[in-house]
Every structure is written in structure tokens, then in C-alpha cells.
Amino acid sequence: MIDMISVIEELSGLTTRELSEMLKESESFVLQSKADDGGPKQVDMEKLVSSLPLHLLAVCLDLGRGSDLTYVLRGMRFLHSLSELATRHTRLEQVLLDDVKLSEQVMDLIFFVLSILSHWKKENHLGAYPFIHTSLVAASLHLLTSYFSSQWHELVHILLAHPKVDIFMDVAFDSLHEDMRILSVRLSTYDTKAFSAGPFDSQLTHFICQQCEASLQFLLLLCQQKLFRDRILKNKELCRNGGILSLSLTILKLGVPECLKGSMDIASSISRLKAKILSLLLQLCEAESISYLDEVATLQKSMELGQTLALEVLDLLKTAFGRKQKPPTSSHDKSYPMGSVLISALRLVDVFSDDSNFRSSFITNTIPFLTQILATHDDFVSSWCSVNLPVMEDDANLDYDPFGAAELALVAASNMLTEAKANYSCPFRSISMPSIAYAQTRTSCVVKIIANLHVFVPNICEEQERDLFLQKFQKYLLSESPRPSLDHPASNEATTVCRNLGSLSHYAKSLIPNNLLNEEDVQLLSEFAYKLQLWCKSQVGQRTLQVAKSDTSSQMKEDQLVQQPLPTRANVTSVPDSNIDNPSQVVQNIEESTATPSKQEGNARDETPRDRASVNGGLLQNSVGQNLIHLGVARTTSAGYPGASTATSMEVPRCKSADHFRTPEPTKESGLRDDDERQPKRKKRTIMNDGQVNEIENALVDEPEMHKSATSLQAWAEKLSGQGSEITSSQLKNWLNNRKAKLARIAKERGGPYDGENADKPSTPATSHFGDSSESAGEESYLPPSRVLNALGISKGNRLVTPDTSEPNTQAESDQNIMTNRPITRSFSFEPGRLVLLIDNEGNEIGRGEIFQVEGRAQGKSLLESHICIIDVIELKIEKWRELPHPSEASGRTFQEAESMHGGVMRVAWDVVRLAPVLL
């Protein structure tokens, strides 16, 4: 009879090479060895192999009563050696692998060992137990590929055919979870002051990390097989009761203690653990047969686990993308692959944000990390709109060595472990994504997350969910913005976010052909970026007015400029829905809250208190016209197009009540000089010197429509920058728009000629700069060419004159005929059937249409009184989801809704001032 215990202890310590040589030298499959007394001993390998599984099962049943896990680990290591040798020895293969009954016993042994390990807990995690437990879990799992099949699809069929496969799934994940608890406790222990870790402790901790990673990697590769994944989704304990979620949380909360942060082995191993569990979760969430997240949402406890997990993933991303978080250079060393943590986390957030069970909680909690990404000032385009990333994640799988792992654990159990023997490390196999695919996938995830949170499905979503993500995003930007000041009236972060969203929207279109994004994703992103930009423009005006009010409140106690209080920092974050849907309305509301100077006050200028503040064309001024602060609010020129705000480079939508900001001009030069001497002189903030002004005036002779051409603006901005201070294209456009807006007032002050004698000559700027405009030098002090004034239809009486007649129009007529005063058109009549061009707030042509109705009522308004026409759009050059200038429930809020509500005819209401004739 074979002494199984002594034989296993002796033979399990031999390498496969040593065993192979002994088998070759043996006769009749009998090994010759020495007994303890020195005499010869024979071991019948056929009997030994056929009895080994049952023997180990019997030992497992006796665990706790004299037997321990150390001996079981020896037996599992011996089985690994025999399985490897079987492919090279026909007799051993026939005995070990071809015997069906023996194969069933090996399967039962694996299941039973894992069952024991899943419930085997010890309080002391500093002895040999952590090494034995973690290596035995990994050895048991990898025996499946070593003994049965190394092909994963074949192994899955073998497992699913076993009647106890569900038990195997439970105990496999539970035993792995116990390994993770062991690792977590060990790391937490080193995080206290009572323990200090040296190189030896670092090696042992790294060993445990590798055993945990080998086990998790095995289960991940199983889950990548569809049949096995579908079977897991039907497992109540793992899915519905939150078993896998609980395991995932334990892994994601692992952290490297301060005393071990110098070990890149440990840091990279823990990072790969997180990457692998996130990948496993993705496999389950993306399954098509059963919805994993629906299973999770079945029970309240599991739902709470899922929400906690989601927050943990978001915190991981916030830390990774935090602007102050800069990973060390060594973390990107290919010798220490960190795993695809970020790309897996982004993909998982994409899945969660698209699921109805978690979308509501994600709407708020996703915003911080998205803002961290989008608020990047310098390198956003190179990081998120390019495939040439300076750094990308490296991922790898372990080539697990069960024999070496068991050897180290057994040495530790015998208290003979030294630093030299603890030097165990598994080799890697790189599985990293190609760099281009990685960069594009990362960007597409961000696009899809925004699209998922912004989408509104009328038949599914509640009405209060419309633009909910947009509103919360706006509130977050307001809450995170610094307190507004005179130097920084607007939120730089919000402006940066809007600019980067625009870049992302443009780049996202290139990902559609690669099937990384669909057109709906890109459209939703563009819509979100467009609405946020409009809000940001209006918010500039709100916050700047707020600063202006606080700065001049002491001078306006007797006669308040503002009749109702402006929003404070505490309440400005509560943005009404109507203002968000129509950002231009926000600006209009701001203007309407400003007191309109009465006609009587305008005629009695001498009686106006000198300290009284008023608003003139976007400039907060005192009674004598001295600029106090520039307001970030649009000015309306005589041509009906918006002037640009100087508080930011973005253009603000046109406001119909801009006249409310105009104040009577001073008439007495002596009074002007007196007040000018009394007022403290403000530092002049000019963007162009006299030479630059002369240069641009000469250029406007040949390019009167320069402000409409981005290419021309950029070229002239670069040219002017070489003659003085640096000027951007947006600053130049603002200067041109403000110049145009101020022509009427300047003409009235200086009485410029209108006979056209100097129409082709640029005006000469004066040396003094009245008003100290923040936009440019000399805007207030030079007389523009008469050709420009005539082209705009401005008379000496400051009334509009059409190019076709010398008769001045009334104000109502001028509003309707504004488009006829443009130098590129002639006066034309508004009549049904007439072809017209549709112009947007920025003066750009966005489409063509045919006038349908000019009289009567529409949308509850008189068309004549409100200066609106009903247009049937024939050609549209912008997206159909864009909001209409006059949205309504009856006719639609967007071009697309208008088209569907009128049977395929895109019928919209359009301002007369934004129509131009089609020249045939």
C-alpha cells in the first residue's frame, strides 16, 4: 500500500523536468526511490495518479482536525506537474486524462477546495495564511486549464456541462473576494504607524497581489466567453444579490499605503486589479441576453451597491483627470503596465449613464469629472481631439506559474522564507490597445456620456427632465466659479468649457465613419454645446452687471439704476428653465430690470446729478459720460446686428431693449472738463495704437465686410500685431462691431460730412481718447468716413435713411427696413412668395425661404406690430435641432419640430430685421 502523504510530500517538490527524467528511467511505470530508513522504495505511478484526487478530497473533509491547507496546496501543485507531463508521456496521459471517472473526481476536488477557501477565514493575516490561501485559490482555478483544456471555449463547455456549475461560480468569486479582503487588510495594516514596511515586506505584498491578479484574470477570461457570461447573469447570488458588485467595491477601494508607494510593482499590480474588475463589469453590462443592471436594480440593497460602485468609479476618474494630479513619469514605464483603468472606467460610466436605473444619479455626479476634462486650458485639443497622445495606458496579462507560487507559499509556511526566496514575479504578455484606437475610444466615451445625460425622449422622459443635465452643469459652473470682480467679471472656466466643447463637437464628427459614434451622439453633443454657449454668453452679462452694481451701489442711494435686485452668488445658481431654453431672454431680462432714462431727464441734462450712474451702449457711465466699467451685454447697431461684448471674446445674442442702456450725451464742454478733472483717472485699456487704427481704416476701404470673414479677421489680426500690441481675431471683430455700433453717436457729436467727399479716405484718429474705452484707442474720438455713415443710412438727425430715398423713416419703419440699409442690398418689399435669406444673430446666412405670411396674427401676435414674417424654409444650412427665434408649443421649438408639425413644411416665424432679399 502506498504511503500517500509521504510520497506526495516527496514528489510534489520535484520539478516537471526531474519527474520526467524519473519516468523515462522507470520500468513498468514504477518509480524507484529511497525510503526514510535508506532502503529502496517503489512507487506505482498508475496507482498513485488514480488515487490522488480521492485522497485529496478525503484530506479536505478532514481539514480542521489535524490536516491543514498546506498539504492540500502540495497536492494541487503535484496535480499541476502531472497534468503538464501527461502531454509528453502516453501512459500517464491514458491514466490521468483519458479516465472519465478520474476527470470527474478532479473537477469535484477543484469545486470542493474553492468551497472551503470561500469560507476559510482567519483573523491573523500576517502569518503564512495569506500566502497559502491566495496561492491555493489561483492554483485551483488554473488547474482547470492545466488538466481539462487550455482553450477557453472548450473549458466553458466542460464547466457548463457539470451539474454543479452554479456552485462553482459562487465559490470561485467568493474565494477570490476573500483573497481581496486579505490583501486589503494587509495594505491597511501597513498604512498605520505601528508597522513599517521594508523591501522584504514589499516583496511579500507584491506576491499576494500577483496571486489575486492571477485568479481575477482567470475569471475575467471565462466571462469573455458569451455562454459563461450568460450563465453568470442568471446566477441570483452573484448578480441580483450583488456578489460581483461587492467584490468590485473591495478591489476599487484598494490603495497603496504611504510606506509602499515607492514600489512600482505593487502600484502597477493594484492598478491592473482595478482595470480587470472594471473590464469584467463591462462584460456583464454589455451582455445582450440579460440586462445586468436590471438585475442589480431588482433589490434595493443591490441597487445601493451599484450606486456606491458608480460613485467609486467617478471618484477614480476625478482623481485621474484632476488638473493638479500629475502621474509620475515612472508610472508610464512599460516595465510596469498599469492596466487600462481609465478607458475601462470611461466605458463603464458610458454604460451607467445610458441606463434608466442609474441615469438620474449620474446626472449630478458625472459633472465634476467632465468639467475637469473640459476646463483644461492649454492641451485639451491635443489630449482629446487627436490620436497622437503623449501617454497612453499599457495593459498586460500574467503568465501564471503555479509551481513557483506554491513553492514560495510552502516555504513561508515552514518559516524558512528569506528575502532571496521571496523574489517571485510572473512575466507579462502585453494586451494594450493600438494607440489610435485607444485615443479615439477614450474621446468617444466622453461624447457618449454627455449625449446619454443630455438626451430627452418625449415618450419616456418626464417633461421636467428636459435640459436637466444642462441646468445642473450650469449650476456647477456657477458654484465653482470664483467671485466676480472688476478685472474678472466672467467665469474663465465656463468660457474654457464652452470653447473646448466646440472643439470636441467638431472632432467627434470624424469618429462616425469608424463606428465609434453615431450621428445621434454627435448631434446631442452639438446641441448641448450650443445651448451651454448661449447660456455662457448671457451669464457674462449677468455677472458683469452684478459686479457693476456692487461697485456703484454707494453712488446710487437716492436714484437707483436697477429697480429690482440683481441675482447674488447664492441665488444666481438657480437658473429658470425659460432662461436656459432661451439664453437671449436672460440678457433681455437683465436689460428690462434697468431703469430707462425718461425723455424729460434727457432734455434736462444740467439737472442730472453728477454722481448718477447710467448705462450707455454696454458701458456703465456717470452723468458726464465717463466709463465706469464695461458691461458684458450686447449692443444693437442700426443694422440690427449685435455688437460684441468686450467682457469676453464670445458674441452675445441681440437684445431688443438695448435702447434702455442709452443715456443723454453731455452738451456743455466746460462741464465735461470740470467733471473730468474731478474724477480719478482710470488706467486706459486700449488694444490698438493710432498706427494700427489707421491701418485697419485703410483696409476697410477694400474690405467693408471684414467682420464677417474669419479668414480675413485672422490675417489682419496677425498683421496688426506686428505693428503694436498683440491682437486676436476675436478682439479685432469686437473692435469692428463696436466701431460700427458707435457711428450714429459719433456722427451726431462731430457733425461729420455726408456729401461723400471723403468717402474713400480713412478717418484720422484724434490724439485724445475720450471715454477711455476698454475696446480700442480712438473709438470715441475720431470721425469715421462719410461713406460708412451713408452706407449705414445714418443722417445728421440720427434717423435712418434708406439708400433709395432721402426721406427719413420713423422708428417703426426703420426697424422693418433695417435690412434694406445694408450696403449689399437695396430696399425690397415684403410680400408672400418672395424669396429671402435667413440671417442669424451673428449676421450669418443660415438658410433660404419663401415668405408665407406678412399680415394678420400668428402665435398669438400681430405680425406687423411685432415685425415678424412667417417663412417656409426651403434650404437650411444649420442643424435642424437648433432652437427657433420664436419657439412655441403650437409651431414647434426647433426647426425639426416645426417641420413635423406642418406636414413636412418647415414653417417658422422670423424677424424682419433678419431677412435679406435673394438677388437674382
ROPA-521433 format. One line per field, with one value per residue (C-alpha): x, y, z. Coordinates in steps of 0.02 Angstrom, whole numbers, plus 50000, padded with zeros to 5 digits. Each point is the difference from the previous one (the first is absolute). Layout:
xx = c(X,...)
yy = c(Y,...)
zz = c(Z,...)
***
This chain:
xx = c(50000,50065,50035,49912,50050,50187,50002,49908,50112,50152,49945,49906,50165,50075,49994,49914,50171,50059,49838,50014,50175,49944,49854,50115,50117,49858,49943,49816,49957,50075,50115,50150,50042,50074,49897,50027,50106,50113,49931,49926,49820,49889,49855,49871,49958,49840,49929,50064,49923,49832,49987,50061,49836,49901,50142,50002,49810,50013,50133,49886,49859,50117,50059,49998,50027,50186,50014,50034,50000,50188,49986,49855,50109,50137,49874,49934,50179,50033,49843,50064,50165,49916,49881,50147,50096,49849,50020,50176,49969,49868,49975,49975,49880,49895,49989,49976,49906,49906,49914,49829,49971,50167,49960,49837,50095,50123,49856,49916,50165,50018,49821,50020,50166,49928,49846,50111,50106,49848,49953,50174,50035,50135,50026,50189,50048,50185,50056,50012,49811,49986,50130,49922,49821,50034,50116,49880,49855,50104,50070,49825,49929,50148,49992,49844,50102,50149,49899,49847,50035,50102,49871,49875,49850,50030,50021,49836,49906,50077,49951,49823,49973,50036,49843,50083,50062,49897,50083,50168,49958,49948,50151,50124,49948,49980,50174,50072,49907,50081,50170,49961,49952,50166,50092,49897,50035,50185,50009,49899,50118,50150,49905,50009,50145,50018,50077,50139,50031,50171,50052,49957,49823,49982,50047,49875,49860,50039,49989,49824,49952,50057,49901,49843,50030,50027,49833,49905,50077,49940,49820,50007,50056,49856,49876,50063,49918,49818,49928,50085,49954,49817,50000,50073,49864,49874,50091,49893,50135,50130,49889,49834,50070,50153,50140,50104,49963,50063,50160,50023,49983,50131,50122,49966,50030,50174,50135,50188,50057,50122,50143,49980,49975,50180,49961,49942,49969,49862,49929,49988,49928,49862,49963,49984,49882,49886,50013,49953,49849,49936,50023,49904,49857,49999,49984,49845,49924,50021,49921,49851,49902,49964,50019,50123,49951,49816,50044,50096,49854,49880,50050,50026,50159,50078,49943,50087,50157,49991,49984,50145,50104,49956,50058,50162,50032,49964,50117,50134,49976,49997,50166,50075,49942,50025,50100,50115,50027,50156,50051,50185,50100,50043,49816,50004,50151,49954,50089,49855,49838,49862,49854,49863,49919,49943,49935,49903,49932,49943,49915,49913,49939,49934,49899,49935,49951,49899,49904,49833,50035,50155,49983,49918,50140,50132,49932,50071,50148,50077,50017,50158,50111,49929,50039,50177,50022,49916,50077,50175,50073,50146,50006,49818,50007,50164,49933,49820,49988,50153,50066,50178,49993,50163,49954,49880,49959,50097,49907,50063,49952,50103,50079,49959,50124,49907,50154,50105,49855,49967,50186,50009,49841,50062,50168,49906,49897,50161,50068,50150,49958,50141,50012,50092,49865,49860,50056,49851,49933,49888,50045,49878,49918,49951,49817,49998,49886,50078,50036,49878,49858,50036,49993,49842,49912,50042,49929,49845,49960,49997,49888,49880,49993,49946,49877,49924,49973,49934,49881,49814,49878,49824,49908,50115,50071,49898,49984,50100,50147,50017,50169,50022,50181,50031,49926,50102,50156,49967,49973,50164,50095,49925,50038,50180,50033,50099,49911,49980,50108,50035,50149,49915,49813,49969,50043,50156,49963,49828,50073,50135,49871,49894,50150,50060,49825,49999,50165,49937,49840,50100,50121,49861,49935,50160,49962,49835,50078,50095,49836,50064,49858,49836,49924,49877,50143,50087,49838,49960,50175,49986,49831,50067,50153,49892,49878,50139,50090,49843,49977,50183,49981,49849,50084,50142,49875,49918,50162,50074,49843,50012,50177,49950,49856,50108,50134,49882,49868,50067,49971,49821,49912,49882,49964,50029,50054,49930,49817,50009,50148,50119,50033,50129,50125,49882,49849,50079,50027,49813,49975,49819,49958,49938,50163,50099,49896,50013,50164,49968,49850,50120,50087,49835,49939,50159,49969,49818,50050,50101,49911,49967,50049,49845,49984,49990,50163,50080,49950,50051,50178,50062,49887,50063,50101,50183,50025,49854,50050,49919,50029,50049,50020,50073,50107,49955,50026,49970,49899,50143,50037,50155,50015,49987,50003,49959,49845,50000,49835,49966,49976,49883,50064,49891,50010,49921,50153,50076,50152,50129,50022,50172,49991,50032,50047,49831,49858,49840,49828,49914,49887,49848,50005,50177,49934,49967,50187,50021,50018,49995,50167,50076,49986,50108,50183,50045,49898,50085,50172,49955,49933,50145,50121,49905,49985,50150,50082,49980,50138,49973,49974,50026,50033,50059,50113,49970,50103,49901,49837,50058,50051,49832,49904,50096,49960,49814,49995,50028,49924,49844,49934,50160,49910,49904,50154,50093,50146,50017,49985,50139,50114,49977,50017,50171,50051,49946,50086,50166,49969,49962,49919,49941,49821,49896,49871,49858,50064,50008,49824,49940,50089,49916,49828,50017,50064,49847,49884,50069,49989,49831,50053,50168,49917,49881,50140,50121,49881,50094,49979,49874,50039,50113,50154,50106,49913,50154,50120,50026,49966,50138,49994,50019,50137,49888,49893,49835,49917,50151,49912,50052,49987,50119,50090,49912,49830,49916,50112,50015,49876,49966,49991,49838,49989,49975,49867,49907,50009,49922,49862,50041,49946,50048,49839,50051,49855,50012,49996,49985,50124,49858,49923,50050,49843,50034,49901,49908,50068,49870,50041,50185,49982,49912,50118,50163,50050,49974,50133,50138,50122,49987,49812,49866,49832,49876,49819,49938,49866,49947,50098,50156,50164,50106,50159,49990,50131,50046,50049,50181,49960,50031,49888,49925,49873,49875,49814,49840,49890,49836,49910,50035,49834,49874,50041,50111,50054,49882,50090,49967,50128,50008,50016,50131,50094,49994,49971,49950,50128,49995,50181,50061,50184,50078,50188,50003,49940,49814,50009,50047,49870,49889,50006,49815,49965,49824,49907,49884,50132,50148,50156,50127,50011,49971,49842,49936,50021,49908,49858,49965,49998,50178,50001,50126,49891,50078,49979,50147,50045,49988,50169,50080,49936,50091,49943,50064,50088,49962)
yy = c(50000,50171,50125,50142,50139,49964,49969,50161,50101,49926,50004,50167,50088,49937,50103,49934,49974,49891,49900,49977,49927,49880,49939,49969,49896,49901,49825,49956,50179,49969,50131,49949,50105,49986,49971,50094,49856,50008,49846,49993,50056,49972,50114,49936,50158,49930,49962,50165,50104,49909,50020,50179,50097,49894,50010,50189,50006,49896,50117,50150,49917,49982,50182,50075,49832,49976,50042,50174,50097,49980,49816,50035,50128,49866,49882,50133,50042,49816,49989,50149,49912,49838,50091,50086,49835,49906,50083,49924,49827,49892,49883,50142,50084,49841,49984,50181,50080,49863,49929,50085,49950,50073,50161,50018,49976,50137,50118,49959,50030,50174,50046,49936,50088,50165,49973,49979,50151,50110,49975,49979,50155,50040,50157,49994,50058,50025,49818,49871,49990,50143,49917,49826,50060,50114,49878,49854,50096,50041,49823,49923,50111,49977,49811,50009,50059,49891,49838,50020,50123,50156,50056,50112,49958,49813,50027,50097,49855,49880,50111,50033,49814,49972,49994,50106,50140,50131,49947,50016,50179,50047,49925,50062,50182,49982,49925,50139,50126,49926,50020,50183,50024,49923,50121,50148,49960,49982,50167,50085,49930,50077,50164,50019,50070,49837,49913,50049,49909,49959,49918,49827,50053,50080,49835,49900,50124,49997,49809,50007,50131,49885,49851,50108,50065,49824,49943,50154,49986,49819,50047,50148,49889,49882,50145,50053,49841,50038,49834,50015,50184,49964,49865,50120,50126,49869,49972,50081,50013,50081,50120,50032,49991,50104,49874,50066,50181,49970,49921,50147,50127,49911,50005,50180,50057,49924,50129,49999,50049,50141,49886,49894,50138,49982,49825,50012,49811,50020,50160,49925,49835,50088,50110,49847,49921,50151,49995,49815,50013,50150,49898,49855,50117,50066,49822,49975,50171,49983,49827,49995,49853,50066,50176,49991,50173,49951,49850,50113,50121,49860,50011,50161,49936,49958,50165,50093,49897,50046,50185,49991,49912,50133,50137,49905,49992,50185,50041,49898,50104,50164,49955,49945,50152,50127,50145,49995,49813,49965,49817,49968,49961,49828,49953,49996,49885,49851,49891,50036,49991,50085,49924,50087,50078,50165,49934,49862,50125,50118,49858,49946,50178,50002,49843,50063,50170,49915,49891,50064,49925,50107,50148,50116,49981,50015,50166,50089,49893,49992,50188,50028,49882,50060,50179,49950,49932,50144,50141,49956,50164,49956,49820,49948,49986,49902,49885,49971,50051,49910,49823,50050,49983,50028,49866,49853,49855,49837,49840,49823,49824,49892,49838,49912,49874,49892,49897,50151,50081,49843,49983,50174,49972,49833,50075,50138,49868,49916,50164,49986,50145,50122,50156,49902,49865,50129,50070,49933,50090,49941,50052,50109,49987,50170,50019,50190,50081,50083,50183,50068,49887,50045,50189,49989,49884,50114,50153,49908,49949,50181,50046,49858,50040,50180,49939,49871,50127,50137,49896,50028,49870,50074,49834,49937,50149,50116,50181,50062,49897,50108,50087,49940,49952,50169,50092,49901,50027,50187,50000,49907,50124,50144,49919,49962,50171,50128,50151,50126,50157,50152,49916,49830,50030,49837,49820,49950,49818,50008,50085,49867,49861,50074,50021,49823,49930,50084,49918,49832,50016,50034,49856,49877,50002,49914,49851,49957,49906,49889,49950,50068,50126,50016,50158,50014,50005,50139,50096,49992,50060,50144,50049,49996,50103,50126,50026,50011,50130,50107,49989,50043,50155,50059,49960,50117,50143,49945,49983,50161,50097,49924,50065,50171,50012,49960,50122,50147,49963,50139,50128,49949,50011,50142,49951,49813,49940,49827,49989,49819,49911,49908,49816,49972,49857,49904,50006,50022,49813,49973,50025,50002,49876,50133,50094,49844,49953,50177,50076,50162,50025,50004,50150,50082,49974,50083,50149,50016,50003,50159,50166,50084,50183,50105,50126,50141,49949,49996,50181,50067,49940,50140,49942,49823,49957,49982,49844,49910,49844,49949,49871,50055,49873,49869,50124,50045,50189,50145,50151,50079,49847,49935,49811,49907,49821,49913,49894,49829,50033,50008,50165,50016,50092,50094,49853,49883,49894,49975,50095,49893,50000,50046,49898,49844,49952,49917,50093,50028,49979,50159,50086,50096,50119,50062,50177,49993,50010,50166,50161,50180,50068,50151,50165,50119,49980,50100,49882,49855,50069,50039,49828,49921,50088,49948,49817,49888,49952,49816,49901,49996,49827,50014,49861,50103,50150,50139,49915,49839,50097,50088,49834,49918,50152,49991,49815,50030,50099,49839,49879,50081,49828,49948,49960,49860,49907,49895,49978,50186,50039,49877,50068,50181,49958,49924,50147,50130,49906,50035,50188,50011,49900,49823,49991,49843,49975,50004,50167,50071,49943,50081,50161,50002,49964,50134,50123,49968,50013,50169,50084,50079,50080,50059,50078,50096,50064,50057,50044,49902,50038,49902,50059,49854,50106,49898,49835,49911,50069,49927,50113,50065,49958,50141,50002,50003,49849,50057,49875,49884,49860,49826,49941,50107,50163,50141,49917,50149,50136,49984,50037,49848,50024,50068,49854,49886,50110,50014,49813,49971,50126,50118,50183,50153,49982,49826,49924,49864,50040,49866,50003,50023,50156,50153,49993,49947,49855,49992,49884,49868,50012,49993,49839,49920,50068,49969,49865,50118,50117,49874,50056,49832,50009,50118,50038,49861,49964,49862,49904,49816,49895,50108,49903,50057,49957,49954,50089,49948,50108,50006,50059,49834,49928,49838,49960,50054,50006,50070,50128,49917,50133,50182,50061,49939,49902,49850,49921,50120,50155,50132,49974,50185,50063,49872,50018,49814,49902,49818,49913,49830,49944,49925,49974,49989,50010,49962,49853,49973,49983,50184,50101,50120,50188,49993,49826,49948,49842,50021,50025,49912,50044,49945,49993,49813,50017,50138,49885,49856,50110,50071,49839,50008,50188,50090,50152,50120,50177,50114,50180,50121,50074,49831,49979,50047,49986,49866,50092,49920)
zz = c(50000,49953,50138,49909,50119,49997,49812,49961,50115,49913,49819,50006,50032,49837,49844,49844,49921,50145,49998,49812,50015,50138,49893,49852,50109,50082,49950,49990,50055,50174,50078,50104,50153,50172,50156,50163,50068,49848,49914,49825,49975,49848,49951,49876,49906,49925,50173,50069,49862,50002,50191,50014,49974,50125,50125,49992,50016,50158,50069,49965,50096,50148,49996,50173,50083,49974,49816,49935,49837,49979,49955,49881,49912,49980,49922,49879,49948,49967,49892,49899,49970,49947,49882,49915,49984,49929,49830,49986,50072,49916,50147,50123,49879,49989,50188,50047,49858,49909,50153,50007,50181,50052,49907,50097,50162,49953,49960,50166,50089,49924,50045,50177,50033,49939,50109,50153,49955,49976,50184,50074,50101,50125,50103,49988,49825,50035,50009,49860,49979,49872,49887,50014,49972,49851,49911,50029,49923,49847,49987,50010,49864,49882,50022,49890,49850,50046,50018,49888,49858,49968,49871,50087,49893,50030,50187,50006,49921,50126,50147,49939,49979,50185,50109,50135,49887,50094,50163,49915,49948,50176,50088,49870,50021,50189,50022,49892,50106,50156,49916,49968,50183,50051,49886,50060,50184,49965,49910,50136,50133,49914,49991,50189,50099,50098,49849,49883,49837,49930,49836,50068,50048,49830,49914,50103,49968,49815,50003,50072,49871,49859,50068,50009,49825,49931,50072,49942,49827,49989,50039,49881,49856,50040,49998,49829,49935,49959,50063,50168,50015,49965,50133,50128,49962,50053,50165,50134,50132,49888,49904,50084,50178,49957,50021,49856,50047,50176,49932,49882,50139,50105,49855,49951,50179,50006,50023,50011,50177,50017,50053,49842,49872,49945,49937,49819,50001,50129,49925,49825,50065,50098,49850,49888,50128,49982,49811,49994,50116,49900,49841,50078,50047,49822,49934,50106,49964,49812,49992,49883,50070,50175,50068,50145,50064,49997,50108,50119,50011,50052,50185,50097,50081,49833,49926,50140,49970,49816,50038,50122,49868,49872,50118,50030,49813,49982,50144,49913,49842,50097,50079,49835,49901,50139,49934,50150,49987,49899,49996,50021,49845,50064,50004,49811,49992,49893,50128,50117,49899,50098,49906,49902,50153,49927,49835,50091,50126,49862,49907,50160,50034,49822,50038,50168,49930,49863,50124,50066,50172,50030,49881,50127,50128,49864,49937,50152,50046,49826,49982,50107,49902,49833,50052,50046,49824,49909,50104,49943,49935,49889,49948,49980,49811,50002,50137,49944,49818,49935,49978,50044,50188,50094,50127,49993,50114,49986,50042,50023,50056,50117,49943,50163,50072,50128,50043,50050,50093,50102,50038,50078,50101,50067,50048,50091,50093,50058,50067,49886,49886,49966,49893,49865,49992,49999,49832,49901,49848,49857,49823,49899,49830,49930,49950,49975,49872,49847,50037,49871,50058,50180,49968,49896,50123,50146,49911,49939,50179,50057,49854,50036,50186,49962,49868,50119,50137,49886,49894,50023,49936,50007,50019,50138,50094,50109,49941,50151,49937,49844,50009,50180,49971,49918,50150,50126,49896,50002,50188,50026,49892,50101,50167,49950,49922,50099,50069,49858,50006,49895,49918,49980,49978,49909,50040,49906,50038,49919,49848,49986,50017,49860,49886,50029,49975,49830,49956,50061,49897,49843,50030,50046,49821,49943,50113,49915,49852,50123,50084,50166,49999,49909,49931,50145,50127,49905,49977,50186,50044,49877,50070,50178,49953,49906,50145,50128,49894,49987,50188,50027,49892,50097,50165,49955,50001,50162,50096,49932,50045,50173,50018,49933,50123,50151,49939,49982,50133,50112,49862,49962,50169,49949,49822,49971,49828,50029,50055,50057,50081,49887,50038,50136,50005,50112,49886,49829,49990,49990,49814,49941,49865,49884,50007,49967,49849,49932,50059,49907,50113,50147,49930,49959,50179,50063,49889,50049,50182,49964,50019,49832,49997,49973,49861,50124,50079,49830,49965,50169,50001,50111,50140,49997,50157,49955,50103,49920,49903,49837,49865,49826,49863,50115,50100,50178,50009,50115,49946,49905,49898,50089,49986,50165,49938,49838,50009,49918,49912,49814,49913,49852,49849,49880,49880,50124,50037,50170,50056,50088,50188,50059,50158,49899,49825,49973,49917,50098,49920,49945,50127,49944,50147,49975,49987,50187,50026,49910,50099,49942,49946,50091,49907,50099,49965,50155,50107,49918,50038,50180,50034,49910,50115,50156,49956,50034,49836,49955,49920,49813,49931,49811,49879,49850,49979,49874,49867,50015,49991,49841,49925,50032,49938,49835,49989,50025,49838,49903,50126,50076,50050,50087,50164,49914,49936,50128,49880,49969,50185,50042,49864,50052,50185,49966,49891,50128,50141,49913,50011,50186,50138,49961,49935,49980,49863,50128,50070,49824,49965,50161,49952,49829,50071,50133,49871,49895,50149,50051,49830,50033,50164,49932,49848,50111,50112,49863,49859,49869,49814,49902,49824,49966,49968,50118,49974,49936,50130,50172,50146,50108,50184,50124,50127,50153,50043,50069,50114,50019,49908,50052,49820,49901,49989,49911,49977,50083,49931,49811,49862,49891,49812,49934,49878,50149,50077,49835,49972,50169,49963,50146,49984,50101,50096,50053,49901,49873,49814,49867,49857,49876,50078,50098,50105,50179,50069,50164,50134,49959,49816,50033,50098,49854,49870,50090,49879,49854,50072,49979,49864,49911,49970,49939,50077,49964,50042,50115,49909,49998,49879,50010,50018,50147,50092,50185,50106,50177,50150,49944,49825,49916,49865,50065,49866,49868,50000,49926,50087,50045,50105,50041,50072,50125,50157,50035,50164,50088,49934,49870,49863,49954,50178,50048,49834,49962,49840,49981,49889,49915,50010,49837,50040,50174,50025,50187,50106,50014,50189,50018,50096,49904,50035,50046,50070,50051,50045,49850,49865,50080,50096,49870,49810,50009,50106,49885,49850,50082,50062,49826,49902,49936,49969,50111,50041,50125,50068,49958,50044,49856,50049,49967,49822,49841,49820,49884,49859,49833)
***
